[in-house]
Amino acid sequence: MTSVGIHEAKTNLSKLLRRVSVGEEIIITRSGEPIAKIVPIESAHKRRFGVDAGRYEVPDDFNEPLPEELLAAFES
């Protein structure tokens, strides 16, 4: 847990919020006394890896170059 003064919190709020977003808790102090705590919000649901496994099929030619006529459409 990290403590920062009000001035530092105002100056570096974006940086502090990035740290909070990855799980860190930040205490904001005034004259050395804690007055607030910034904590990450618990997600309503946790993401589960692989939930869509088997629902989609990647075609064999997925990484092949696009046909010339399609590329030309992007360039025009």
C-alpha positions as a Markdown table, in Angstrom:
| # | Residue | x | y | z |
|---|---|---|---|---|
| 1 | Met | 0.0 | 0.0 | 0.0 |
| 2 | Thr | 1.4 | 3.4 | -1.0 |
| 3 | Ser | 0.7 | 6.8 | 0.7 |
| 4 | Val | 0.7 | 10.1 | -1.2 |
| 5 | Gly | -0.1 | 13.6 | -0.2 |
| 6 | Ile | -3.0 | 15.5 | -1.7 |
| 7 | His | -0.8 | 17.7 | -3.9 |
| 8 | Glu | 1.0 | 14.6 | -5.3 |
| 9 | Ala | -2.4 | 12.9 | -5.8 |
| 10 | Lys | -3.8 | 15.8 | -7.8 |
| 11 | Thr | -0.6 | 16.1 | -9.9 |
| 12 | Asn | -0.3 | 12.4 | -10.7 |
| 13 | Leu | -3.9 | 11.2 | -10.6 |
| 14 | Ser | -3.7 | 9.4 | -14.0 |
| 15 | Lys | -0.5 | 7.5 | -12.9 |
| 16 | Leu | -2.0 | 6.6 | -9.6 |
| 17 | Leu | -5.2 | 5.3 | -11.2 |
| 18 | Arg | -3.1 | 3.1 | -13.6 |
| 19 | Arg | -1.4 | 1.6 | -10.5 |
| 20 | Val | -4.8 | 1.0 | -8.8 |
| 21 | Ser | -6.2 | -0.6 | -12.0 |
| 22 | Val | -3.6 | -3.4 | -11.6 |
| 23 | Gly | -4.5 | -4.0 | -7.9 |
| 24 | Glu | -2.5 | -1.5 | -5.9 |
| 25 | Glu | -4.2 | 0.4 | -3.1 |
| 26 | Ile | -3.3 | 4.1 | -2.6 |
| 27 | Ile | -3.8 | 6.1 | 0.6 |
| 28 | Ile | -4.1 | 9.9 | 0.2 |
| 29 | Thr | -2.9 | 11.9 | 3.2 |
| 30 | Arg | -3.2 | 15.5 | 4.4 |
| 31 | Ser | -0.4 | 16.7 | 6.7 |
| 32 | Gly | 0.6 | 13.1 | 7.1 |
| 33 | Glu | -2.9 | 11.9 | 8.2 |
| 34 | Pro | -4.7 | 9.4 | 6.0 |
| 35 | Ile | -8.0 | 10.9 | 4.6 |
| 36 | Ala | -8.9 | 8.6 | 1.7 |
| 37 | Lys | -8.1 | 5.3 | 0.1 |
| 38 | Ile | -8.2 | 4.6 | -3.7 |
| 39 | Val | -8.9 | 0.9 | -4.3 |
| 40 | Pro | -9.7 | -1.1 | -7.4 |
| 41 | Ile | -13.3 | -1.9 | -8.0 |
| 42 | Glu | -14.1 | -5.6 | -7.9 |
| 43 | Ser | -15.5 | -6.8 | -11.2 |
| 44 | Ala | -19.1 | -8.0 | -11.2 |
| 45 | His | -17.9 | -11.2 | -12.9 |
| 46 | Lys | -14.5 | -12.7 | -13.5 |
| 47 | Arg | -13.5 | -13.5 | -17.1 |
| 48 | Arg | -13.0 | -17.1 | -17.8 |
| 49 | Phe | -10.3 | -18.1 | -20.3 |
| 50 | Gly | -11.5 | -20.4 | -23.0 |
| 51 | Val | -15.2 | -19.9 | -22.5 |
| 52 | Asp | -15.7 | -19.8 | -26.3 |
| 53 | Ala | -13.4 | -22.7 | -27.2 |
| 54 | Gly | -14.7 | -24.7 | -30.1 |
| 55 | Arg | -17.4 | -22.1 | -31.1 |
| 56 | Tyr | -15.3 | -20.6 | -33.9 |
| 57 | Glu | -13.1 | -22.2 | -36.6 |
| 58 | Val | -10.2 | -20.2 | -38.0 |
| 59 | Pro | -9.9 | -20.9 | -41.7 |
| 60 | Asp | -6.6 | -22.5 | -43.0 |
| 61 | Asp | -6.0 | -19.4 | -45.2 |
| 62 | Phe | -6.4 | -16.9 | -42.4 |
| 63 | Asn | -2.9 | -15.5 | -42.7 |
| 64 | Glu | -2.7 | -15.6 | -46.5 |
| 65 | Pro | -2.5 | -12.4 | -48.4 |
| 66 | Leu | -5.8 | -10.8 | -49.5 |
| 67 | Pro | -6.9 | -11.1 | -53.1 |
| 68 | Glu | -5.6 | -8.2 | -55.4 |
| 69 | Glu | -9.2 | -6.9 | -56.0 |
| 70 | Leu | -9.8 | -6.6 | -52.3 |
| 71 | Leu | -6.5 | -4.8 | -51.7 |
| 72 | Ala | -7.3 | -2.4 | -54.6 |
| 73 | Ala | -10.6 | -1.6 | -52.9 |
| 74 | Phe | -8.8 | -0.5 | -49.8 |
| 75 | Glu | -6.4 | 1.7 | -51.8 |
| 76 | Ser | -9.1 | 3.6 | -53.7 |
